[in-house]
C-alpha cells in the first residue's frame, strides 16, 4: 500500500479522497491553487502544497507543477478526483515515467475509452450499439455540418474529453451549428485542455442511465448496478438516484454482464462509468464512458456498501478485487442532490461569494450507510471562488423504498442551511415534490419542464 498520496483536486472531492486515504492509513498531500489557499478541506490533509495561480490551466491542469510536487513530497501515487486531469492519458503516462502511480485507469484505457469518439468505436466493435453520430472527432465546422446532414437534426455536439456537461451544445438546424461548434470547442479546451468534439443525434424524451464498474489488474471486472441521472439543467446533473426506476432486473443483469465482459477483454483498470441513453421505447444506447470517479458515486456506495474511492486506491496499489459479482446486492434506494452556489432564477448563473452560514442536517453522518450523508468541504465563512465549478457539496440519503428516500431527502433539505449565496435547496424541494419525479417515469425534458415551472413560479 502507498505511504503518501498527492491529491490534485479541490473542494468536496479532495476531502472525500482524504477520508478514504485516512481509512487506509495513508498520509495525504493536498495540492491547491492560490484561489483555494483558504479552502477548509486543506485542514484535513497531512500536508499541503500550492501548485500555481488560480486559473486551472496554471494549477490543477499544470502537469509539470503537479509532478514536481509529487516528487518533492515523496508521494508514491496521485489521485486526480474527477474533472481536471482525471481522464488525461498523457498525464497518466507521465506519472508512469516518473514511477508515480496514477490512481485511475491505465494510459491505454484512457486513450481507448476516455476519449469519447474512440470509446464509441470500441463498444460498437463489441456489439454495444451507440447513439447514431459522427465516426470520430470533428476536425472543423465544415466536417460537423456534413456529419449533421448524415446523422439528422437535432444533433448534440460533445467534448471528446472530460464531462460534467462542459463542451456540449444542442443544434436543431445548420444555422445553429457554427456558433455552437465554436462555443463548445472553446469550453472544452478551457475545461479539459482538449478542444476535440464529436456528434450524436439528440434523442427527444431520453433518459440518462449509467452503470458503475470496477476492474483490477488481473482481468476481474464487476458492476455495481446503475444510476438514474435524467434530472438535469443545461446538460448538467442536478439529482441522481440508484437504482434507476427505468431499468428492469433483467436489463440490469444482461447489460451488466456484457459490460463487465467487454471491459475485462480490454483490460480496464479502476473505477469507471458506462453512460447510456434510454429511449422512450426502452432501448439502451451507449453514449460514452467516464474513465474516472463520478460526482454521483455516493448513491452507489449507499446501496451496495462498497467504498469506491477506497477500491480505486487498493487497485492502483496492485491489490485484487475481493468482491465477486454475486456478492454485490443492491439494498434500498438512494438519492443525491447537488448543492451548488448558483441562481436557478438566472439560468443557474454561478454565484461566488461568502457562505455566511452553513449548517448540516441534524442526522448527518459521513459514512456509507447513512441514512443521511453530506459530502462537502464548506463551512460558515467559506468564500466560493469564481474560477471553478459552483458545487458546494452533495446531500445523499438512503431508505428502504424510493418513496421513503424522497421524503427523507425533503426532510434533510429542510434541515440544511446555506446562507450568503444563492443556492439550489429550494429547487431540489420543488423537484422532489413534483408528481413527475415521484412517478419515477420521467425523462430529461420532463424534468427540464419542472425546473422551468419552478423558475416561473419563483419569479
N, C-alpha and C positions, 0 to 999 in steps of 0.2 A: 504493500500500500504506500501511497505517497506520504512524504513528511510535510510538504508545504505546497499549496495551490495558489496561483495567481488568478484572481477574478477580474475579468476585463469588461465588466458591465456595471450597471448603476441601479440605484433605487431598490425596488422590491425584489427583483430577481437576484441582485447581488446578495441581498440579505438572505434570500431563500437558499442560495448556494452555501453561504457561510454556515447556516444551520445544519445543512447536510454534512459539510466537512467536519463540523464540531462533533456531530454524531459518530463520525468515523475516526475521531481522534487526530484529524489533520489540521495543521496550522494554516491560516489564511492570510493572504496579502491582497488588500482591496486596491485596485488601480482606479484613479479618479481624475477627472478633468478639473481645471481651475474653477469652472462653474459649479462643480459639485463638492467643493472643498469643505462645505459645512453640512453635507448630507448626513442625516442621523445614522445611516447604515454603516458608515465608516467606524463608528464607535464599537461595533461588534466584531470587527476584524482584529486579528492579532497584530497586523502591521498594515500600513497604507503607503501608497506611492503615487505622486502626481505624474501623469504621463503626457500632459500638454494643456494647451489652451481650451477654452470652452467648446468651440466648434468640433463636432465629432471627427471631422477629417484631420484635425490636429491632435486628437486624443484617442477616443475609442476605436478609430479606424487607423491609427498611426502604428503600423506594424513594427517599424524599427524601434520606436519608443517602448512598445509592449515587450518585445523580445529582450531588449536591454534590461528592462525592469525584472523580467523573469530570471535572467542570469545574475543580475546584481543581488537579488534577494534569494537566490538559490532555490528557486521553485522547480519542482520536477514536473509540474503539469499546469495547464492553463484551462480555465473554464470560461467559455465565451458567453454563457447565458443564451439569450435569443436576440435577433437583430444584429446590428453591427457586423462583426467578423464571424458569426456563428456558422455561416454556410460558405465561407470563403476557402476554396480548395488551395489557393496559393498560400494563404496563411497557414493552413494545416500542414502543407508541405514544408514551409519554412520552420515550423515548430519541430518537425521530424529531423530536419537538417541540424537543428540546434540541440537535438536529443532531449526535447521537451515534449511530454505527452499532451496532445490536443484532446480535450475531453469532448469527444464528438466522433462522427464518422471518419473513416479514412479519406485521404485526399481523392482516391479513385472513386469512392462512393459519392463524395461531394460533387465531383465533376459529372458523374453519371446521373445522379438523382437530385442533387441540389440545384442543378441547372434545369429549370422547368421545361425548356424545349427538349433537352436530352432525355429527361425523365418520361415525357410523353411517348417518345420513340421507343424507349426501353420497355415500358409497360405494354405498348401495342404489340411489340415483338413477342411478348409473353402471353398475349391473349387477353390482356386487360384493356378494354377499349376506352379511349379518352373522348372528351367532347370534341366534335369536329373543329379543326383550326388549322393554323399555319404549320408547315412541315418543320420549321426551325425558327431561328432568330430572324427577325425582320431587319434588313440592313438599312432601310431608309423608308421615307413616306411613300415613294412610288411603289416599292415592293409591298408595303402594307395595303395600299389601295388595290393592287392586283389580287392579293390574298383575300381581301374582304369580298371581292366580286365572286370568288370561288366559294368561300365559306358561307356568305349570305348575311346581310344585316338583320338585326343588330349584332355587333361584334364587341368583344371585350379585349382591350389591349392590357397585357400584364407584364410586369417586370420578370425577367428570367431569373433574377437573383432576389433573395430576401422574401419578405411577406408583410403582413400587417396592413394590407390594403394600400401600401405605398406603390406608386408606379402603375396604377390601374385606372383605366378610363373606358366608359361605355360609349360606343359610337353607333348612332342609329342611321347615319347616312354618310355618303362620301364627303359631303361638305364639312361634317364634324371631324373627320379623321385627321387632317394635317395638324390642326391646333392640338387635338388630343394626343397625337403621337409626340409632338414636341414637349408638351407638359408632362406626360408620363415618363419619357426618357430622361428629362431633367430631374424629375423627382426621384427616379430610380438611381441615377448617378449620385445624387446628393445623399440618399439614404444608405446605399449599398456599395457605392464605388463602381457600379456597373450599369451602363445605360441601356443594355440589351432588352428588347421587348419581343414578345410573341403574341399570337392572337388566338382567341377561341370564339366560337359562336356563343352569343349571350342567350341563355335559355330562360325564357319568361316563366315565372312561377316555380323556380327551382329551390331546392333545399341544400344547405351546406352540411355534409356529413364527413367526419374524419375518424380514421382508425389509428389508435396508438400502438406502436410496436417497440420492441426491444430486441436487439441482437447482440450476441457476443462474438469473440474472435474465433470461435470453434464451430460456426455454422448453425448455432441454435438460435432460432427467432421465435418469439411469441407475440401475440397481440393481446391487448388489454381492453378489448371492446371498443365501442365507438362513442363519439360525442356529437351532439347536435349544436351547430353554430350558425343557425339561419337568422338569428336576430342581429341585424347589422345596421350600421348607418355609414354612409359614404364608403362602402366596401370594407368597413372595419367592424369587428365583432363587438357586441355590447353585452349580450348574455349568452352563456353556454350551459349545456346540461348533459348529463350522462346517466343512463344510456339514452339514446335517441328514441323519442316516441314514434319516429317514422321508419324504424328498421326492425324487421321481424327477427325472431330467433334463428330461423333458417337462413336468412340473408347474412346475419352476423356469423354464423358457423361457416357457411360456404365461402363467403368472401374473405373472412379472416384467414381461413385455411389456405386459400390461393395466394393471398398477400404474403403470408409467412413463408410459403414455399418459394415464391419468387425472390424475396429478399434474401433468403438463405442461399439461393443459387448464385446471386451476385455478390455474396459476402458482405452484406450490410452489417455494420457495427454501431452499437449505441442506440440512443432513442431517436425516434422519427415518427412522422405522421403522414399517412396516406390520405389526401383530401379528395373527396368525391362530390359529385353533383347528382342529386336525386331529382329526376324529372317529375312532373305532375302524374305521369303514368307509373311511377315507381321504379324506373330504371336507374341504375347507379353507374355513372361515368367517371373515370379517373380524370382529375384536374391537375394535380401536382403532388409532389412530396416535399414536406418540410423536414430537412435533414438536421433537426435540432430539437430542443425542448420547445414546447408551445406555451404561450401565456396561460392557456386554459388547462394546463396539465393537472391542477389540483382536483378537478371533478373526477378525473380518472383515478387519482390516488384515493379519493374518498370512497369510491365504490369497490375498489379492489384491495385496498390496504397496502399497495405496493409503492414504495418511495422511489419515484422515477429519477430524481436527482442523485440519490444515493447509488442507484444502479448505474447511472451514467458514469460515476466516478469509479465504481468497482470494475466495470467493464473496461474502462480506459486503463486501469491498473493491471489488466490481464486476467481478471477473475472470470470464471464460468458462471453463466446464469444458472442459479439453482432452482428456478421456477419452471415447472412444466405447464404446458397449456391446460391440462385438465385440473390443475391446481388453482387456476385463476377463475374466481367466481365473482360475478357482478352482484353486489348486495345493496339493495335500497336504491335511492335516487339522489343525485347531487346537482346543484345549480350554482353557477358563479356569476356574479355581477361585477363588471369592470367599473372601477371608481376613477373617473377622470376629472381633471381640473379644466373644464371646458363649459361653454354655454350652449345648451341644447336649443335655446331660443334664437341663437345667432348662428345657425347652421354648424353647431358644435365647434365654434371658434375657440382655440386654446386660450386659457385664462391664467397665465402665470401671475404669481403674487404670493403674499404671505398667508399661510393657513393659520388663522388666529386661534382656532380651537379644533382639535381632533380627538374625539372620544370613541373608543371601540364599544361594540355591544357587550353587555354585562356577561353573557355566556361564552365569550370568546376564549378559545384555547388554540394555540399554534401547534396542531398536530394533525395527523391524517384522519383521525377517527371522529372528529367533530364533537358535537353536532354543528357548531359554528366555527369557522376558521377565517382569520383575516391575515392575508399576506400583504404587508405594507411596511414601508420604511418611514412613513410620515409621522411626525409629532407636532404638537402645537408649537407655532413659531417657525415651522419649516417654510422656506421660501422656494416656490416652484420656479425653476429656471425656464426661460423662454426658448431654449435651444433644442429641447428634446421632446419626446413623446409626453403627452399630458397625463399619463397614468399615475394615480396616487396609490393604487393598490387594487386588491381583489377581495371581495367578500364571498365566502363559499359556505354552503350549508349542505347537510345530508339528513335525509329522513327515510322512513320505511317505504313511502309511496311518493309519487310525483306531486300529488295534491298537497300532501303534508310538507314536502320540501318547498313548494311555492309559498305556503302560509308561513313557514318558518323563516324564509328569506324576507318576506314582508315585515315580519316582526323584528328581525335583525336590522333591517334598514331603518326602522323607526327608532332603534336604539343607537344608531350610528350618527355622530355629529361631525360635520365638516363645515367650518365657518371661515370666511375671509376670501374665498374664491368661488366662483360659480362651479357647480359640480352636477353629477348625474343621478343623485339619490332620488329625487322626485320623479325623474323619468323612469327609473327602474320600478318604482312603486306602481306607476301607471301601466307599464308593460306587463308586469306580473299579475295585475288585477284585471287585465283585459280578457274578454271572452276568447279572443283569438289565441292568445298564448295559452290560456288554461286548457283549451281544447286539445292542444298538442298537435293539431293538424294544420300547421301554419307553414308558409313559405317565406322567403326573404322579402318579396314585395308585400305580403300580408303584414309583416311586422314593420316595414317601412311606412305603411299606411297608418299603423297605430302610433308610430313616432310622430308622423305629421299631425295626427289628431291631437296629441299631447301639446305640440307646439302651437297649434291653433287655439286650443282652449286656454293655454297659459297666457297667450297674448291678449 
